[in-house]
Structures are given as structure tokens and as C-alpha cells.
Amino acid sequence: MVLSDTIKFILNDAPHEISGVAPTTTVLQYLREHLRLKGTKEGCAEGDCGACTVVLGEMIDGETRYKSVNACILFVPVLDGKHLITVEHLRDKESGALHPVQQAMVDCHGSQCGFCTPGFVMSLYALGHNKNKPDDTDIQNAIAGNLCRCTGYRPILDAARSMGGFKIPENTALKKLQRSSGLAYEADSIKFFAPHKAHEFSALLAEYPDAHILSGGTDIGLWVTKHHKELPVLIYTGEIASLRRVNETDDAIEIGSSVSYSDAFAHLADFDDSLAALLQRFASVQIRNSGTLGGNIANGSPIGDGAPFLIALGAQLVLRKAEDTRTIPIEDYFLAYGKQDLREGEFLEKIIVPRKPENVLFKTYKLSKRFDQDISAVCGAYALTITDGKITDVRIAYGGMAATPKRAEQTEKFLTGKNWTEENCRTAMEEMSKDYTPLTDMRASAAYRMQTAQNLLYRFFIETTQPDTQTRVYDYAR
């Protein structure tokens, strides 16, 4: 890759270039401090409140796809070759008329103090473009990542219902900005690389073994905004086409490590209604649009919601170094807190999720203090294979119960070969105390975690043996 001193993208309706700005500068900082575009607000600087929401357009397979993202944890070099839209762009340039989303917010009295309003407008702007006639569920999902401190949600929902349909006009200049090779950018002694090929990525890892790998940035962004870490070398995987690919076969779904959660959900949600519900509760639309399934696994967090259901489904990870690959069960990847089975120069290439056979009972559940956009206290996933009335295989995994996402091996051992009965389920619940020694922290006490983990196993029993009770139990859990 040839070193470039310029990041090129479309800002609202005009080409824009950045040079001399540190690669770890966030888009929010750049908009407010460099360009004095103050419509995009800073509330939390960690992707929680949505006040900084902007819309980002990206060319994929010759078409521009637009999505809402958090500007506060997005680094400026990621904008290269993309179309950034801020709230200042929405008003009609000739007539001065408000955009239909803005007008609907005015007509429905959707703005109170006004601080959060631009973020809501941009979330709804992306929703209106991507969904012709959004229903109430679409609307509530779209703005679940936007917090209104004035509690003015009802008029905002009214505005969303009345904003009508529209499309973001295509910007023809975007195609000319697409690079034929990767970006190498340096400023303030910080290097940023965005390779286009996996072998280029491998070569960069060999040259810079201590580099930080940036994918969605929903974790690394906080390292900068909250922990003020210095990141001398960043390698961005978001431009590597092979890592952004989802391949469906008769036996499995292969998900590249840089596939966003939003794109991965479209393929995973059909496994089971409970998985679809879990995926919908994973952070917010803005975070799911940026964050990746591979990043959630690669960082090894014990409370990441991606690992338990993948462990229960028997997923495997493909790890790559140069042209060599090795495949391991996902549960073997997590060695200890903050330590993963990733050798020097290796990276996570893809996740292979086997399709669920008909004789497998599967569910996954999440417990958190809030329903929307909250980190799990406990996340459990269960897969039982029933053959001739007997449990012939069982996989139970939890997040939040140990230093890593972890299988309940003693519980699994007890259930194997037995009938799926209430008596056996209740005994298995007791066996779980041999598998986990949870801790007490700000999200839950150790006693709460153990009791709820056991109760979730019982819920799994009820919902797989008494399906008529499923809706009632689920509503109560909410």
C-alpha cells in the first residue's frame, strides 16, 4: 500500500478531504471541533445515547447502502471512500424547507430541550430510507439507541409514524472515490492501515505484531474516548471483502469476521425465535451497524452476547496466518480472562455456524437491567439433541458466569443419556453449582447470577416441553 496523507470522502453533498488529523480522532470530534458543525451532539462518548448519530453511506457491490452509526466512536479514516451525512444536510438547500423527518418532529412536538433531537432525526432518516413503511416495531428498534432525557418519546413515535417515505439521493461522486488498493495513512505519529486483501492484512500483522486490529470500533473507540489510550498502529479490517462475506451452504453459515451484526442477524435470526429476540436486544441499531460478530468474539469478553449461542450451536472458528489456517471449536478459543487462543500473526477469518438439525431443541435468553441496549448480567444458550426420547447430546453455555464464556460441563454430563423430564431438569439445575463460581459486580450479585442461570435452564425445559406457555413466560421475563 502506498502511504497517503489524505482521507477522501463525501461530506453531505460535496467531496471532502482530511489530512494531518490523528487517525484516532473521532468523527464527532472532527465535525464539532474542526468543521464547527454543531448539530451532531456529544452525550456519552461511548455509543450509548445516540445524540451523535449520523448516517453513513458505503458502496457495496456497486450500490450505496446507508446506515445510522455513532459518530463518537468512529475514527475519521474509516470515512475514506464513504458518504457521511449530518443533520445540517437535511434541509432543502434551495427552498430552505425542512426534511419530512424534521417537519414531522415539529408538527408532532417531538422536540423538548432539543439536545437529543438531531440524533433522533438521523436515526429516523436512515429508517425512512431503508424501510418504505416502517411499523411500530421497526420504529422502536430504530430509535432504541437514542435516549431522550426529557422523556418525550410518544411525540417522537408519532413523528416517525407520520414522516412518510423517502430515499436518500444517490451521490454520483462516491464511485470515483473508491480505491483500487488499501489506504495507508499517518498523522501525529499514528499509523492507520486499511488493506483490501487478507494476505495484505497478514503481511501488516507480521510487520506490526503489536498493532491493534480495528473492525467495528465499538470497543476500541472507548479505549480512546474513555481510557485515553494511545494506539500507535491501527489495522482496519472493514475494507477486506473476504472478511465481510456471508456464505450459506446446506450444512452451515460461514460468517466473515468483519460482517456487521446487522448483516449477520439477517442470516442467524431464522435459527429460533429466541435467538432473533436476543439479536434484537444486542446493543442498538447504530452499534449493530458498526460492530461485528467477529469482533465480539475476538475480544473474548465474558459478557459478550455472541459467544453463548455460538457455543451452544457448535460453532467453529477459522484462524488464519498468511496462507495457513486452523479450525477450532469456539469454546476452545477462550482460555482465561483477557486471554484467547490466538497465536502471533493470526487473525480470526470466519465463524462457521452449523445448521440446527430437526431433533435439536435450542433456545437462548438474556437477562439485563434494561430490556433495550444493556449489557447482560447473565446470557444463557441451550441445545439438546433428543434421539428416541433420550438426550444424546447437550451443549449449555453461559456468559456472565465465569471469566470467559463457558460451557456447563458437569450439567451436560448429568443430562446426557437421560430423559428430558422436570425431575432431571431440576437436578441439572443443582449440578450447575459445580460448573460456575460467578462474581458479584455492578450488574448482579453472585447469588443472583447462579439462581437466574438455574432458572433459565428450567425456563428452557418449560418452553421445549410446554410450548403453549412460551409467550406468557417470555412476557413475564421482560
N, C-alpha and C positions, 0 to 999 in steps of 0.2 A: 504493500500500500504506500502511496505517495503522501508524504506529510502535507497537510493542508492547513492554512491558517484561517480558514473561513468556513462557517456553518451557513448553509443556504436553505431557506425555506420560504413559504408564502405566509406572510402575516396579514390576516384578514383578507384584503383583496390585492395586495401588492407584494412583489418579491422583496425579501429582506435578507441581510447578511449580518453575521456576528463574527467578530474577531477580537482577540485579546481579552476575552472573558473566560474566567476559570471554568473548566468543564463541570465542576460540582456546583456551579451557580444554578439555582432552580429557576424554572420558567416564571414562577411567581415573582422572585426577586428581580429578574430581568425586566419583566413587564412594569413593575411598580417603580423600581429604583433607576433603571436605565432609560426606559421609554416614557415614564410618567403616565402610564396607562393604569389608572387607579380603580377602574371598575372591578377588576379581579381582586378579591379581598384575602387578607390573611387572618384566619381564625385560630387554627390549631397547629399548622405547620407539620402535620403528620398524616394527612389524608382522611381525617375523621369527620370534619364538619361540613365540607363541600362548598364553603364560601369562595374557594379559589377555583371552582370548576370552570374549565374551558373545553372547547371542542377541538379534537384533533383529527385531521383527515390524512389518510395514508393510502398510497396506491398499492393494491394487491391484485395480481393477475389482470392488470390493465384497467381496473376500476378503482375509484376512490371510495374508501369506506370511512365514515365519520363516527366518532365515539366520544363520549364525555370522559374526561380524565381530571385528576387533581394536579393543578399546576405547582403545588407547594412541594411535591416530592419528585417532580420530573426535572431531570437535568437538561440544560439547553442543547447539548449536542444531539440528544435524541430527536430534536426537531428537524434535523437535517433531512431534506427531501420530502418534508410533510407540509400540511396546511394547518396553521394554527388560527383558530377563530376565537376572539374575545367578545365580551358583551358590547364593546364600543362599535362593533361592526354591524350590529343587527338593525339599527335604524336606517331607513332608506336614505341614501346619500343625496338624492335629488329633491324629493318632496319633504324629507325630514320626518316622515311618518314612522311611528313605532312598528316594530315587527309584530305579527299577530300574537306571539307569545307575550311580549311586553304589554301589548294593548289589553290582552286578556287579564294580565295581572293588575292593570289599572282598573279595568271595568269591574273586576271581582273583588277589589280592595285586598289584593294578595300581598301588599307590602305594608309593613308597620314601621319599624325603625329603619328598614331598608338595607341594613348591613348584609344580610344573607341573600337578598333578592337577586343580585346578579348570578349567584351560583345556582339558584333555583331556575332562573330563566335559561341558563346554558344547559342544565340537565334536561329541561323540557324541550329546548331547541333540538338537542340530539334525539330525544324520544320522538318528536314530531317528524323528523327526517326519516328515522328508521322504522316507524310504525304509523301506517296511514290512519288507522282508527284505534288508538290505544284505549283499552278498557281500564277499569279502576285498578285491577291488579298490576297492569303494565305501568300505570302512573305511579302507584305507591312504590313499586320496585325501583322505578327510575329516580325517585327523589328520596329513597331510604337513606342515601348517603349525604343528604342536605339537612342540616339542623337549623331550625328557626327558634331563636331564643325568645321571641315574642309569642311563641305557641300559636302562630297564625296559620295552622295547617289547612283548616277547612276552606278558606277562600283560595288558598293556593291550589288545592284539589279542584275547586270549582273552575279556576282559571285553566287548569290543564284539560279539563273536560270540554272547555269552550274554545280552545285555541285553534281548532281546525287543523287541516292537513297542509303540508308544505314540503318542499325539497330544498336542500342547500344547493345553490347554484354551483355547477362544476367549474373549477378553475383550470383553464386550459394550460396555464403556465406551469402547472405542477409536473407535468410529464417531462418537461425539459430539465427539471432539477434532479431527476433520478440518476444516480451514479452508476457507472459501469463496474466500478470496483469499490472497495471499502473506504471508509473515512479514517484518517489518522489526524488527530487534532491535538495541539498542545498550547497551553497558556498557563501562566502563573506556576510553572514547573510541574503541572499536572498533565499527564498523557491520557488521551481518550482514543480508543480504537473501536471501530465498528466493522469487523470483517464481514464479507459476504459468503464465504465458504467455510465449511467445517475444518478443512485442512489448514486454512489461514488462522483460524481460531487456535488450533493445536500448536501451530508454529509460534504464535504470540504467547501462549501459555509456557512454552519451552523457553522463550526469550525472557519473559517476565513471570517467573514462578510465583511471585508474591502479589501478582495483580488481583484486584477484586473483580469478580465476574458480575456484571450488571445485566439483569434481564428486565423485569418489570419495574424495579426500583422501589417497590413498596416497602421493602425493609431497608435497603441501602440508603434511600432518601432520608430516612430518620436518623441514620448514623451521622449525617451531615447536619440536618436541621435541629436535632435534639442533643446528640452527643458530641457534635463539633469535631468529628474525626477527620483526620487528613487522609485522603485516598490518592496516593501518588500516581497510580496506574489503574485505569478502568478499561475493561474489555466488555463491550456491549454485544449481546448475542441476538438482539432484536432484528438484525438485518440478514441473518443466516437462514436462507429459505428452507433448508432441510430440517432445521430445528423448529420451524413454525408449521410443520406439516402434520396433518392427522390422516392416518391410513387405516381404513377399515377392511378387515378380512373376515372370512367366515368364522374364524376362531378367536379373533382378538381385535382390540382397537389399539393402534400404536400412536401415541401422542408425543410429538416432539417436545423437548424440554422448554422451548420458548413459546409454546402455544399458550395464549392467554386463557385465564379461567373462563372468560365469556365464551370463547370458541370451544374450549374443552367441554363445557357444560352441555353444549348442543349435542354432543355425542354420548355423554355419560348419563344424562338425565333419564334416558329410557330404561336403565337397569332396574329401577324401582322408584315408586313414588316417594319413599322416604329419602332416597338419595337426591332426587330432584328438589325436595324440600330443604335438605341440608345445603345443597349448592346455592339455592336462592338466598340462604342466610349467610353465605360466606361473604363477609365484609359488605361492600356496596357495589353498585354498578361501576362507579368510577375506578374502584380498586380492582374489580374483576376485569375491567377493560385493559388495565395495565399489568397487573400481577399475573404470574404464570404458574401453572401447575408444577412444572419442573423446579421453579424457584422455591415454591412452598415445601417441596420435598428436599431439595438440595441443602437448604439451610438447617435441616434437622431439628426444627423446633418441636419440643414435646407437646405443644398445644396447637400445632398446625392441623387444620381440619381435613387436609387432603390425605394424610397418611393412614388413619384408621380404616377408612373404607377401602383404600387400595390394598392394604394388608389383608383385610377380610376377603377381598375378591381374588387374592393370589397374584397380585401384580408383580412384574419383574422390571428391573432397571437395566438399561443398556448403558454401560460406562465406556467411554472411548478415550484413547490416547493415540494421536496420529492416526494410523490406519488399523490399529489393534482395538478390539472391543472385548468386553467380558459382560456376561449377563448374570445378575444375582437376584434372589428374592428380595423384595423391597424391605422386609423386616430385618434382613441381614445388613442393610446399609447403615442402620442406626446403631452405633457401637456404645456410645455413652453421651452424656450431656455435652453438646458442642463438638462432638467427635463423630465423624462419619467415615465409612469405608470408601474413601476417595484417595487414590494414590497420586503422587506428584505428577502433574501434567495431564491427569484425567479430568474429564468433564461428563456430566450427565447428558447423554444424547437423546434418549427417549424412554418413555414409560409404556410397557406392554400390559394392557388390561385384558385378561381372558374373558370371553363371553360367559355369562352365567348359565349353566345347564338347567333344564327344567326341574330337576329334582333337588335343586339348591334353594333353601329358604334364606333370604337376605333382607336385612334392614340396617339402617344407620340412624343415629339420633345425636342431637347436640343439646347440651344444657348450658345456658348462659344467663346472666342477669337481665339482659335485654334481648328481645326477640330479634331485632334488626341490628346488624353491624356491631357485633360484640364478639370478643374472644371467648372461646369455650372454657368453662370450668371442667367439664367432662364431655368427651366426644367418644361414643362407642359404635362399633360396627360388628355385625354378626353374620356368619354364613354357615349354615348347616346342610350337609348333604344327607338326605334320607333315602335309604335303599331297603326295600321290603320292610318298611316300618322301623328300621334301626338307623341310628346316627352313624354313618360310616366315615364321615369326615366333618370336622368342625374347626372353624377359624374365628376367634374372638379377639378383637384388638381395641385398645383404648388410647386416647390422647388425654393428657392432663393427669394421669395416674402414676407416672414414673418419670425418670429423667429423659426418657425417649418415648416415642410411640411404641407400644409394646403389646405382644400377644399374651393372652391369659393361658399359659401352657398347662398349669395344673387343672384349671377349669375345663379346658379342652380334653385333657386326658380322662377326666372323670366322665364326661358326656359321651366319649367315643364308645360305640357298641351298645349304647342304651337306647331305650325308647324315649321319645320326646314327650315326657309327661310332666305334670306340675310337680310331682314329688321329686323327680330328678332335676328339674329346673331349680327348685328351692335348695336342694343340696349343692348344686353347682354354684349357686349364689354364695354359699358359705365357703366353698373352695376358693373363691376369688380372693379371700384374705391371704391366701398363700402366694398369690401372684403379684400383689401390689402392696407397697407401703407409701401411699400418697402423702404429699406435704400440705401444710396449711399456708396459704398466701392471701393476697388481696381479693382473689376471685372466689375462693372457697376454702373451708376447713378440710382437714384430712378426713374427719368423720363424715362430713357431707359428701365428699368425693366417693368414699367407699360405699356408703349407703345408696347413693344415686346410681353408681355403677352397677351395683347388685340389682337395684330396681329396674334399671334399663334392660337387663337381661330378662327379668320377669315380664317386662312390657313386650319384649321380643317374643316371648313364649305366648302371651295373650294374643298378640296380633297375628301370629302364624298358626294358632290353633283355634282362635275365635275371631275370625276376620270381621264379623259384624260389629265388634266393639272397637274397631280401629279408630274410627272418626271421633268417638267420644273420648277415648284415651288421649288421642293426639290433641284435641282441643283443651283438655284439662292440663296437659303438659305445657301448653303455651301460657 
